């Protein structure tokens, strides 16, 4: 039988590489904290290079996971999305490998990595992988809430909301509607001390998201009921949560414009949204669409100018129905 003799020089080299990687990791963290992203990125990459020569001890493997996680975060901040996904996936694989021995020990790190990856997939418009991240993340937060800390209920609610949004966007409407219903139930059952906003504000947003989805499904009467519920719930809080209330009013304006074709009523709701939150380009985009449908084309162009003043990259980032109505497929007054 052949004896396996460990090379002390190899062990010494791995230990040295690990110590150098750890030192660089600490330096990179300080640079990142001081908002020196380029320097932090360079140091994290250098640390990762050393860590790859540090053997496969638990300490070394953990450092590799941490470095990949931080690199994914910096790449997201620098808008290097493809590279960020590469590093985030590597971090997740490392944490999953370590979790095979003790999943509870690494559950929080896995959850944090999934959150980072989900943001990267959102930025790359990869709905399938975004949804997969949120579905797995929901299961981890459910366990963390029960075993570790009830405050994880907030993260669980936020994750379920994103999961419902993904399914709605993928036109899996019945799945999304069930998830929104579960979301409402979860908000009602969770202790309000774990929320950063009043319960009614969270409920109003969930109602409005449900309404927009049902409107997309082509069920206007049910959509109207949800919009009315959302407005009634947010109204007592509208002065403090102006942008939330404005978004809900914008949704109702879209309902009146597209489903009821009651353009004057649509104008009433969007004007109230602008009164509450006059700095969001979306509301002026909606107002321009309504003006077009009222035959007020010059005023609609003025709204487009307002959109550009507030957010020059609005169309590239969010898309614009007003731009399409004015320049791509021009529409005239609708009766």
N, C-alpha and C positions, 0 to 999 in steps of 0.2 A: 504494500500500500504506500503510495507516494505521499510524503508529508508536505503540507503547505506552510511555507515559512514566510512570515510577514516581513516586508522590507522596512526597517526602522527609518531609513532615509525618505522613503515614500510617505510614511506617516508624518514625519517631521515637516516635509514639504507641504502636505495637505493642511497641517495645523497652521503653518505660516500663511498659506493662501487664505485660509478662513479668517485669520486675524486681520489680514490686509483688507479683505472684503468687508468685514465688520466695521473697520475704521472708516473706509470709504463710504459705507452706508450711513454712518453717523454724520459725516461731513456733507453728504448729499442731502440728508434730511434737513440739516441746518440751512443749506443753500436754498432748498425748496421753500422752507418756512420764511426765509427772507425775500422770497419772490424772485430769486435768481434762477429762472427755469433752465436756461441753457447750461449753466454750470452744474446744476443738479442733475440734469439729464446725462451729461458727460460723466459725472462721478458715479451715478447709478450704473451706467453701462460698464464702466471700468470695474466696479464692484462685482457685477454679474460675471464678468470675464474671470476674475480671480475666484469667485465662488464655484465656478464650473470645474476648477482644479482642486477643490477642497474636499474631495471624497464624497461619500454618501451617508455620513452620520446624520442623525436626526437634526442636530444643530445646523449642519451644512444644508440639508434639504429645506429646513425651515427658512434659512436666510435666502435661498434661491427663490422660494415662493414669495417672500416679502419683497425682494428686489424686483421681480417680475410685476408684482402688484403695483409698486410705486411707479415703475416705468410705464405701465398702462395708464395710470392717472395723469402723469406728465404729458404723455402723448395725446391724451384727450384734451388737456388744456392747450396744447400746441396745435390742435386740429390735425394731428397725424393719426387719423382714425384706424387705418389699416394696420399700422405698426402697433397701435394700442390694443387692438383685438388680438394680435399675435402674442403680446406680453401677457394680456389678461387671461387668455386661454392657457398659456404656460403656467401661470400662477394657480389657476383653478385645477389643472391636472396635478400639480404638486400637492395642493391641499387635499384633494380627493384621495391621492395615494396615501398620505399620512392618516387621513380619516378612516381608512380601512381598519386600522388598529383601534382607534378610539374616536368615533364620529363626534360625540358631544364636545370633545376637547377642541376640535377644529371647526365646529359648526358656524361660529361667528365669523371666522376668517373666510369660510366658503361663502357665507351670505354677503359679506362686504365685497368680495370679488365678483359675485354674480351681479350686484348692484352696479359696479363699475362697468362690467361687460354689457349690461343692459343699456347703459347710457351710450356706450360706443356703438352698439347696434342701432340705437335710435338715430345717432348721427349718421350712420351709413345707410339708413332707411332699409334695414334688414328686419322686416316685421317677424319673420319666422323665428329667427334666433332671439330676437328681443322677447317674444312671447315665451320661448323655452326657458329663458333666464328667469322671467317673472314667475312662471309656473313652479320651477324648482325653488325659487326664493320664498314663495308663499309657504311651502312645506317646511322650510327651515325656520321661518319666523313663527309658524304655528307651534313648533316644538320649543323654541326659545321663550315664547310667551308663557307656556305652561311650566317649563322646568326652571327658567332663569329669572325672568323679570316681566311682570304684567305690562310694563311700558312698551314692550315690543308689539303690543296690540296696534300702536300707531303705525309702525312700519308695515305691519300685516295689512292694515287698511289701505295704506298708500300702494302697496304691492298689488292687492286685489283690484284696486282702481285701475292701475296700469294694465293688468291682465284683461280686464273687461274692455278697456280701450282697444287693446290689440285685437281681441276677438271681434269687436265691432268694426274695426278698420278692415279686418279680413272677411267681413260680411258673414261672420258666424253669429248672426243676430240672436238666435235663441239661446246660445251658450252665453253670449254677452249679457243678455237680459237677466238670465239666472244669476250671473255673477254680480250684476248691479243690485239685484234684489238681496243677495247675500251681503253685499257691501252695506246697504241700508240697515239691514238687521244687525250687522257687526257694529256699526256706528251707534245704534240705539242701545246696544248691550254693553258697550265699553265705558268704563269710568271716565268721565269728562276730564279728570285731572291729567290724563295721559295725552290730551289733545293740545295742540298749539293754537287752535281756533275754537270758538264755541261749537257745540254739537250741531246747532241749527245751520251754521255756515257749511259744515261738511255735508250735512243732509241736502242742503239746497244745491250744492255742486253735483252731488250724486243724482238728484232728481233731474237737473238740467242735462247732464250727460245722458241719462236714460231717455229724456225727451228728444234730444237731437238724434239719437240712434233710432228711436221709433219713427221719427219723421223720415229718416232715410229709408226705413223699411216700407214706407208708403202707407202708414196708418195715422193720418192727421188728427183724428178725433182723440185717440189715446195720447198722442204727442201733446196736444193742447192741455190735457188734464195734467200731465207731468210738468209742463211749463208753468201752469197756474200754481201748482204746488210749490215749485221752486221759487217763484216770485213771492208768494205769500210767506214762505219760510225765511227768505233773505231780507225782506223789507225792514223788519225791526233792526237789522244790523247794517243797513246799506251805507250809512254815513261813515262807519268805521271800516267796513270792508268794501270800499268803493269799486275796486277792479273786479271783484267777484260778482257784485250786484250788476255791474255794467255788462259783464260777459253773459249773465243770465238774461238780461234785457235784450242783448244782441241776439241771443238764441230765439227769443220770442218774436223779435222783429223779423228774423228770417222765416219763422213759421207764418206770420201774417203776410209776408211778401210772397212766399212760394206756395203755401198751402191754401190760404184763404184769399190771396190776391187782394187783400185789403191794405192798399199801399199807404193810405193816410194813417191807419192804425199802426202799421209798421213804422212809419215816421215818428209817431208818438213814442214808441218804445225806444227807438234808436236815439232820439233826441234826449231822452231821459238818461240813457247810457252815457252819452257824451257829456251831459251836465255833471254826472257823478265822476266820470274819469275822462277828462278832455285830452289826455296825452297818448291814448292808444290809437294807432293807425287803423286797426281793424274796424273800429266803429265808423270811421269816415269812409272806409271801403264799403261797408254795408249801406251807409247813408247814400253814397253815390249810386249804388245799385237801385235803391228805391227811387231816387230822383230820375234815373233813366226810365224806369217803368211808369213814372208820372209824366214822361215826355219833356223833362227839364234837363236837356242834354248839356247846356252850357254850365249849369250848376253842378252837374255830375262831373264834368271836367275839372271844375274848381275843387271838388272833393278829392279827385285823383292828385291834384297839386298838393292838397293838404296831406294826403297819405305820404307823398314823396318828401315833403318838408319834415314830417315826423320821423319817417323811417325810409331812407333812400333805397335800402335793400329789401324792402318789404316783399316785393313780388318774388325775388329770388329765394328768400328764406321761407315764406309762408304760402306763396301763391296768392293770386288775387282774382276773385270773380269779377270785380269792377274792371280791371285791366282787360280781361277777356271780353266783357260786355262792351267795352269802348273800342278796343283795337283789334281783337281777334275775330269774334263773331258779333259785330255790332247789333244791338237791339234797339227797337223804337218803343214808343209808348205802348203799354199793354192795358187793355180794358178788362 
